[in-house]
Amino acid sequence: MPLPGSKILVWVVPPTAFVRLEGRATVERARDFKVLVNRLDAEGIERFCLDLADCKLMDSTFSGILAALATELGPSTGGPARFVLVNPNARVRDLLDNLGILPLVSLVEGENWVLPEGVATEVAAGPASKKETTLCCLDAHRFLSAIKPENRDKFADVTQILEREVALMP
């Protein structure tokens, strides 16, 4: 269940999807974000512009999923990063920088970002079992540990605990 005030809004104007993250981008919404991006990618969307101006914080699970998607989907047809992060606050930007994610995305700061006309679609929180959520969290932390050596030590305990939890789940 997403935290109160946590929203994912999307406008699709092919070949671009504009996604606004409001409130907290956390583990509770990471799987929903991943499902959205994979669906849009399968529909031919080539670029994802993430408006982070109203994103108060982002946790390591959400940022790990973002990094994994940016890597798995690779650059757009024209070459630049497929993910453009727009106006993250200092806290979110520092997190992404410290975890080694900024080189995987493009960053736009200080510009007034105009979203497309029309009504945004709010991404509903999808049903997720405890196992799906735990696996999503584990995948995110494994990916973060793989992209930057310093992350291995940072997330070693978390990864171990999550691996044990998954092993005990039916």
Secondary structure in CASP SS format (residue, H / E / C, confidence):
PFRMAT SS
TARGET T0000
AUTHOR 0000-0000-0000
METHOD secondary structure of the structure
MODEL  1
M C 1.00
P C 1.00
L C 1.00
P C 1.00
G C 1.00
S C 1.00
K E 1.00
I E 1.00
L E 1.00
V E 1.00
W E 1.00
V E 1.00
V E 1.00
P C 1.00
P C 1.00
T E 1.00
A E 1.00
F E 1.00
V E 1.00
R E 1.00
L E 1.00
E E 1.00
G E 1.00
R E 1.00
A E 1.00
T C 1.00
V H 1.00
E H 1.00
R H 1.00
A H 1.00
R H 1.00
D H 1.00
F H 1.00
K H 1.00
V H 1.00
L H 1.00
V H 1.00
N H 1.00
R H 1.00
L H 1.00
D H 1.00
A H 1.00
E C 1.00
G C 1.00
I C 1.00
E C 1.00
R E 1.00
F E 1.00
C E 1.00
L E 1.00
D E 1.00
L C 1.00
A C 1.00
D C 1.00
C E 1.00
K E 1.00
L E 1.00
M E 1.00
D C 1.00
S H 1.00
T H 1.00
F H 1.00
S H 1.00
G H 1.00
I H 1.00
L H 1.00
A H 1.00
A H 1.00
L H 1.00
A H 1.00
T H 1.00
E H 1.00
L H 1.00
G C 1.00
P C 1.00
S C 1.00
T C 1.00
G C 1.00
G C 1.00
P C 1.00
A C 1.00
R C 1.00
F E 1.00
V E 1.00
L E 1.00
V E 1.00
N C 1.00
P C 1.00
N C 1.00
A H 1.00
R H 1.00
V H 1.00
R H 1.00
D H 1.00
L H 1.00
L H 1.00
D H 1.00
N H 1.00
L C 1.00
G C 1.00
I C 1.00
L H 1.00
P H 1.00
L H 1.00
V C 1.00
S E 1.00
L E 1.00
V E 1.00
E C 1.00
G C 1.00
E C 1.00
N C 1.00
W C 1.00
V C 1.00
L C 1.00
P C 1.00
E C 1.00
G C 1.00
V C 1.00
A C 1.00
T E 1.00
E E 1.00
V C 1.00
A C 1.00
A C 1.00
G C 1.00
P C 1.00
A C 1.00
S C 1.00
K H 1.00
K H 1.00
E H 1.00
T H 1.00
T H 1.00
L H 1.00
C H 1.00
C H 1.00
L H 1.00
D H 1.00
A H 1.00
H H 1.00
R H 1.00
F H 1.00
L H 1.00
S H 1.00
A H 1.00
I H 1.00
K C 1.00
P H 1.00
E H 1.00
N H 1.00
R H 1.00
D H 1.00
K H 1.00
F H 1.00
A H 1.00
D H 1.00
V H 1.00
T H 1.00
Q H 1.00
I H 1.00
L H 1.00
E H 1.00
R H 1.00
E H 1.00
V H 1.00
A H 1.00
L H 1.00
M C 1.00
P C 1.00
END
